[in-house]
Amino acid sequence: MLLAYQMAMENPKMVLAEGVEAMEFQELSQQYGISGVPDTVINAAGRVVGAVPEQQMLAELIRTLGK
């Protein structure tokens, strides 16, 4: 999630990042099938599970937004 926040800070007009505590919002966690953290959901169409390098996050963003 830290990487998503960094991307949002660098380009706030294009990226919005919000963090949700999975244990406090269990219904939302179930809706998105969250099983571990960090789990980054991109426009409900893409997903990155775990702490990943910036290039991997960027590749998933491009793949998801290119649909």
Secondary structure, DSSP 4 states (H G I P E B T S, - for coil): -HHHHHHHHH-TTT-------TTT-HHHHHHHT--SSSEEEETTTEEEES---HHHHHHHHHHHHT-
